[in-house]
Amino acid sequence: MTRISLFFFSLLLLFSSCSSSKKITGQIENQGYIQAVFPENTKNVDASTAYSETSAVAFFDNQFLFANDKQTLDYSPVFEVEFDEKYNTKSSKEVKNNIFKTAVKYEDFAVNPSGNEIFLITGFDRITEKSDKKDKYNTLFFWTKSNPAPQLVLFEANTKATSSVSLRSTFLQKLQVKYFKIEGLAVLPGNKILFGIREAGASYADFQYSLKILETNYSFDKNGQIIISNDFSLFYEFDTKNTKINETLGISSLEYNSKNKSLYILTSYESENEEIGAYLWKLKIEPKLKKKPQLLYNKDKKVLQFKHKAEGMTFINEKEMLIICDDDQLIQLEGEKRRKSNQAYYYYIKLDLR
């Protein structure tokens, strides 16, 4: 081989290496069903059949917490699931705290980078004018390892508040819409909190799917009450143009990884003909916020696509993640076994942290 040929061959190898390094990988190591604490044929508060529409998951204080977005008659919407060492499910247990029954439509947990604080948010997508009937759809809870009693997150301390509905006006003002829905939540270093907006528009029936993330900060007053700042700003927004994604996506969960200082964005899609699925993205935010997130691929260099409607995610450690799916009332995907009404699909993922 001549020196010139060797030179060009070396350049080709270098180019191939650089191209392949751009693909961030995640691999599904295990998947299956978790079982909610309520038995089959349980009824919701509105007397309809209860399904495990599990939208949120968190690994907090060495426990896996899950939250349903519907209220059943006799069971808490928040529960724990125990897994074995290979992440097969073993058992589930109800988290018996009546305060969790005061809110409806839970969408995401968020654990702070140090792992000692946790938030749980509802969708903030419903309100009744001149009535507090739907205030419970507008709730943000906070608690810690040392103080596990959940408290409401508000702009100012208010012992009479029964929800976080007072936050709505600031969201509406910043988004400049009449309707929105939150499905993502994450906490960054420095007490910064992020809200992932899944839907925004004129109304519940007239909206567009959103890939927009808002940010603000939180602090604590002298009594230890959490206070959130009303100074909201746009943290990030992206689109899927010039990618391999054809579906219309909305944010379904956010999670910060302190090891590689990146925000992971879970996006999902759903259609009227019951086509569902999800994709996972990584956004480098330190030392500088990247312009575009990176779509995750599997080890076969194919886009990491989830067949189920992945709705919540949590880091077990910096390289392992659990994702929970909310397939609504869809009980069987093509080629898969029929799920029970009290089951929800999950994925156990291992990540490449490049």
C-alpha angles and dihedrals in degrees: 000000000000122000090250092051090047090051093053091043089054091050090051091052091048092049092048091050093050092047094050092045090062091068111087111205136215124176129204104230098173139000139175143109133317118203121227120225095253120082125239117283092030113151129233121230088266090054094251120130111278119238126188096252092170110181105163138052134173135178100216131158089356092303133107110231122192132186131202120214093220131067119233123202100248109014137074114248088224119074143158128239125199120212132192123236092278093048098254111146119256109172145337131222133192119244099225106208115127093210089074088062091060093073133057135205102029111197112171147004123212127197119198119241094259091053097232100101130058137188131196121195137189125214099265086211102123135060137159117218115233091008138077092215094114099032087107089072087065106064137132117185129194133188140153140218091254094044110032094176106110117233129194118255110231141158089250136007113279120166091190095058117112097184142010093253090128088075093064097083092058092050091049093048094050096043094042092218137111095228135036141157128210119211104152130068131171139162122220129194115285096041093287115154126200128205120202112211113211100175134022133168148090098314147339088279097040113051144116126231111255138214094186127128125198126198140201139150136251134207140170131252124224090274094054094254113148114240124192122209118242090213097105122177139175109269099178145340129184142169134212097238114135091021132107091254119108101170123092106250137200130188113265103169144000130206133176122219110203093191096067095018093237137135116227115211121200113201127185140183136208133180138194091254090058097257107152139168146126146226134207126223135188121214118191108217103170137096083004132001110251120231094227133029120232119242112228121240131194125241090270088063092248123129110272100243125175117214092205124065099264108206109165138028139183136184115240088188132335093287103034130067138180120210125194125201132215107201090171107216096335103122103183137032120201111277094013133099120261114268125224119244091250095051132093129190122243139184128210109209136192116204138208105224099205 
